Amino acid sequence: MHVDTDQLDNGKLLPLVEEFYTLQGEGYHTGKAAYFIRIGGCDIGCSWCDAKVTWNPKNFPPVKVEKIVQNALEQPAKVVVVTGGEPSMYPLDYLCKKLKENSIETYIETSGAYTLTGQWDWICLSPKSQHPPVNGIHMKADELKVIISKPEDIKWAEENAKKVKSTCKLYLQPEWSVYNSIIPYIVDYVMQNPKWQVSLQAHKFMHIP
């Protein structure tokens, strides 16, 4: 997907879908309060995506980064999670610079489909087989979170686990729409392969954003 960075003033504007204060529901930081910034635009095309409304960035008028940062500063927790869509499609250096100037921790959730910009305290890589991560992103990941919708997805998870650094946290996460059928398989696999942990979409169990 082509992104017109001139229109976005080199990252000083971003196609904001929504921003909200909640608890992180997945992976290593589950249960931690954070301000979420969801950026529009994605060409990965996951059939089970629960945020398909984000796919077309043209549906979301660009918003000034300063406004986004100001909204984040109004919340008690000084942690921002940038998600999408696919945030790596955009230049994120300016956003991170402004967040860092205000002592806000920066986390990102990305498929790694494009070269990642910005300064990040935590990188969660959630690779998708139909649009694999770019070279080099695996070694930057602090957390590898692979969505499992069928047993065959484990092979993709293991392929990616071979590419991350030794300190990277490894998670298998059941795809929500098939949770009941796939969770027994994941539980058994993690018990047999304890380098992995299970990530649940805890926010859905808690009925929060």
N, C-alpha and C positions, 0 to 999 in steps of 0.2 A: 504494500500500500504506500503510495507516494504521499508525503507530508510536506506541505508548503511552509517551510520554516520562516520565510519572509513574512507571511501573513501572521505568524505567531510571534513576530519580532524576536526571533532567535530564542524562544523559550520564555520571554517576558509575559507572554499570554499563553494560556493552555485551555483546551476544550473541556471544561469541567462538567462532568455528569452530575456529581453530587459530592457533598462533604458532610461528614457527621461524626459525632463523638460517641464512642461505644467501647466495648471490650473486644480485643483481638480474639477471634473464634477458632483459629487454626494454627497448627504447628507449634514451634518452640515457644512463642510468646502468648500462647492461649491464656486468656484470663486477664491480660494486662490492658489497662485503659489506654486508648490511643485515638487520635484524630485521623479519620480516614479521608483521603483525597482520591476520588475515582475519576480517572481521565478517560475521555471517549476515544474510540478508534481501536479496532482490532481486526486483523485479517487471518487469525489462526483458525477460526471456524470449528470450535469444539461443539459437537452435536448436543452435548449435555450442558452446555454453558447456561448458568443461571443469571447471566447479565447480558443477554443478547441485545438488549436495548442500547448498550454502549458501542456496538460495532461500528456504526456510521458516525464519524466525528463531526460531520456537517450538521448533525442535529443538535450540536452543543456549541453555542457561541463562545468564542474565546473570552476568558476572564483574566484580569490582571493578577499576576503572581502576588503582588503586594496585598491585594484583597484576600487572597487565599491564606497567606501567612498571618494576616491580622485576625482572621476568623479562628485560626488554629491557636493563636496566643490567648484567646478568650477562655480556653479550656484549662482545667487544672493540670492535666497530664501534658508534659512537654515532649510528646512522642507523636510523630506523624508517619502514617503508613500510606505510601503511594501505590495505588492499584489501578485496575482498568476493567475492561479494555486491556490494551497492551502498552504500558507506559514507556517501554524502551523505544517506541516509535518516535519519541519526542526528545528535544534537547532539554535536559533537566538540570544543567549546571546552575542556571540562575535561580531556580526554585530552591535547590539545596543550599546555595550561597545565602539566600535570604533567611532560610530556616536556621542555618548554622549561626548567622549573625544574632539570632534571638535564642541561642542555646537550646534549640529543639533537636532531639534525636531523629534521624532519618532512616526509615525502613522502606523497602520496596518489595513488591511481589511481582515477578516477571516470568514469562516463559523463556526469556533469553533469546527471542527470535531476532532481535536487532542489537547492535552494539550499544552497550549501556553507558550513559553519561551521568554525571552528578557525583556527589560525595555521600556515601552511604554507611551508616553504622551497622546495618543488617540487610543482607541480600537473601531473599527467599527465591530460589529458582524452582519453577514448576514447569518442567519441559514437556512439550507436546510433540508427538511423533510425526504429525502431519506438517509441522513447521519447526524442525529441530533447532536447538540453540546454536548461536554463532560460536566460532572457535574462541576459546579463552574465557568464556563466561563461567564455566564450571569451577575453575580455580578461584574465582572471586566469591562463590556462593558460601554463605554461612549455614544455609539450610537447603536441603534438597527435598522437595515435597512433590511426590508423584501421585496423580489421581488414578485410582484403580476402579474401573467399571466392569472389568472381566478378568479372569485369571491370566489371560495372555499378556495383560499389561505389566505383569511382574517382570517379564523379560526386558521391557523398555526401562523399567526402574533400575534393574541391575546394570544395564548398559551405561546409564548415566551415573550410577554410583561409582563406577570404575574411574570416572573422570574428575571427581571432586577431590578437594584436599582432605587430609586425614581427620581434620577437626570439624568437618562439615557434619551437621546433624542430618540424619536420614529418616524420612517419614513416608509412610504409605497412607494415603487418605481415601476412604471409600467414596465413590461418587454418590451423591445424596439420593438420587432417584432410584438407585438399586442398593441402597444401604443394607436392607434386611437380608438380601440374597448374597451379597459379596463380603460382608463383615466376618462371617465365620472363616472364610478362606484366608482373609488378611490376618486375622488373629492367629490362625494356625501357622501361617507363613512366618510371622514375626517370632512366634515361639520357637520355630525351627531355625530362624536366621536373626538372632538378637541384635545384630548391628542396626536393624531397623526398629523404628517405633511406629505406633499407630497415631495418626492425627485424625481427630474427629471435628466436624463442623459444629463446635460447641455452641456457637451463637444461634444455630437453628434449634438446638435443644432448649436453649434459654429464651427463645423467641425475642431476640434483639436483633438490630441491624447487623 
